Amino acid sequence: MQRFLSFLAEQTNNPQEGKVSKHNRGVLHELLTGYHLQGGKHMESHTLISSTGTRHTPEQAHDIIKAQIHPNDYAKISNNAKSAAKHIKSTIEAEHPGHKIKVVRHTSKAGDTQKETGVPAAQSGKNSDPSDIYVTTRHPKTGEIKKHGLSLKTTDKPNKNVQSSSLGIESSGSKAKELYKKHQDAIIQKHPKLKSMNPAARKEWGKSNPKHHAAIKQANKKLLHAVASHQANEINNHIEKGNHEHVVEHLRTVLAARRTPAEIANKATFKKHTTFTTSAGVQHHNSNPGTEHEHFLSQPQHIHAEASGGTTNFYHTHPKTGKVTRIASQAHKLSSQSDPLSGLVSAGKPE
């Protein structure tokens, strides 16, 4: 979920086409999808969007980002969002016959989803509700009200399987912290000045010392390969020893494969809606992360892991046919390639 921690303070009079940041693209997709779902009316929000101390409505936030990007990029994002809204609307109408959209609210801040559903939920973790927007529908004859949480994803890539989780070092296996510490200790031993520098100063050091920084980047690759290899071995050891619950919980975290608290309480539906682009044009895909992975999560004994570079891939072997299918991946990476002492993180996605 896009959390609107900040907006870019600087604006440009000459934005370059194709230079939209991933963050701004995602935020604008949310704002415009909600706008088009309401027939050309900007969303409401429970908590006004905060930007470095200034409060913005969704409309104001939209205008800020629009001013920062090229008109052609804006037009593309808007058209994709309009198409997404049409797909979402048709899905709701098909699954809940007779229901019409009453209001759409942006749920970007902590506590917003609870205000929609009445059910407490975190913004991340096991008891989270990652809905970027909530659509409220009403049946005109019966008066029945329904809530629909949506996590909105968008990509220019021709693949519906986009990132499902952003994870810290704790999710990279029990050896990750040890491997990372050894890696950083080795860097500091060679370049002790880095230890007392802040991130901005370290980045400048990297620019001023390209050969040293290139060597650090090579060491980074070795670290990531080691982390993935150790994690794959650890996952397989858990499976062999019958520690299936550990593996299932890890995969639920990687895939964000949990029902939202509001789903469990029967107070709302939830879907991850992905907009992607193929040679045939703009495409859309609905997924139900809390239920759609159970066919292999219920068979952990048939799961195994393999490392490929800095990525841990998870596979499921069909117990009857023997067909092996890659079901998820966890890509380990440094949070910043420009910082010589960058932190270790990972990103999970379905395959």
Buried (B, 14 or more C-beta within 10 A) or exposed (E): BBBBEEBEEEEEEEBEEEEBEEBBBBBBBBBBBBBBBBEEEBBBBBBBBBBEEEEBBBBBBBBBBBEBBBEEBBEBBBEBBBBBBBBBBEBBBEEBEEBEBEBBBBBBBEBBBBEBBEBEBBBBEEEBBBBBBBBBBBBEEEEEEBBBBBBBBBBEEEBBBBBBBEBEBEBBBEBBBEBBEEBBEEBBEEBEEBEEBEBEEBBEBBEEBEEBBEBBBEBBEEBBBBBBBBBBBBBBEBBEEEEBEBBBBBBBBBBBBBBBBBBEBEBBBBBBBBBBBEEEEBBBBBBBBBEBBEEBBEBBEBBBBBBEEBBBBBBBBEEEEEEEEEBBBBBBBBEBBBBBBBBBBBBBBBE
